[in-house]
Amino acid sequence: MCQLLGVNSKNPADIGFSFGGFRRRGGLTDDHVDGFGVAYFEPTGLRIYCDDRAAMDSPIAELVANAKIKALNTIVHLRKSDDSLLRNAHPFVREIWGESWAFSHNGKMTIEQATDSDPIRQGVSHYYCPVGDTDSEFAFCYLLNQLKDNFEQKPDDKTLFGFLTEQCRFLADYGLFNCLLSNGDWLLSYANTLLFYVTRQAPFGLATLVDADISIDFQQVNDPDDVITVLATIPLTTNEDWQQLAVNECVIFAEGRIAHQDIPKQPIYLSIEKGLQIAKSA
């Protein structure tokens, strides 16, 4: 099971504290050692780094940790798989409607078992094709192809968010599908097993990492009007009020707050132990 980290904020935010804890899961406190990647949407454009090494061994991850880059949307991925090929490292990035979109997936899908007549195979057109070998990248290309096929131009946010929710649920029918997706203006989070979020805003408080004996007083490093939402496969801190997404829930954040939320009528919330067990047995 891979792990995801996402950040969406009202003002450009430094993710150094959260990344410092999350990175340790790439070879120190956990065994997600088959690649690492991060995509930052800064005010001036997209910056992306990927490595085929574990985050704790990666000089690129060390660069990210020390760069103090401030971004409005960030996606980080720690990979655990059967290979450590660089072409399969997340996040994946494509262009649509003149925008850069970044995507990371956590889970295991059965797309390779689908026949040519299956809707997910028919949904692949000449617009977007995978470069690597993963179902994750295939799912991303499928999603973008569906957008291209259904909209001549970018739709309004309500239409777009509803369509993305519908497509994420379709993809979840093919296995475990937890994902983060961003175009730089918003950050979509879809949960099939485990995904949590916490929103930090005034009055800011103290936070302590789960994966390291490190604490920070956010009141000392944030402005009063800052609003920052952090998402993670498993909560990063011990003393904050992390909210769990239900199975098949889709939440889209913009400027640090919820812009769209679609919860199943009878929501199911997996325990961390159960979610990890499902992922491991998939």
ABEGO torsion letter per residue (X at the ends): XBBBBBBBBABBBBAAAAAAAAAAABGAABABAAEBBBBBBBAAEBBBBBBABBAAABAAAAAAAAAGBBBABBBBBBBBBABABAAABOBBBBBBGGBBBBBBBBEBBAAAABBAABAAAAABBAABBBABABAAAAAAAAAAAAAAAABABBBBAAAAAAAAAAAAAAAAAAEBBBBBBBAGABBBBBBABBBBBBBBBOBBBBBBBAABBBBBBAAAABBAABBBBBBBABBABAABBBBBBBBGBBBBBBGGBBABBBBBABBBBBBAAAAAAAAAAX
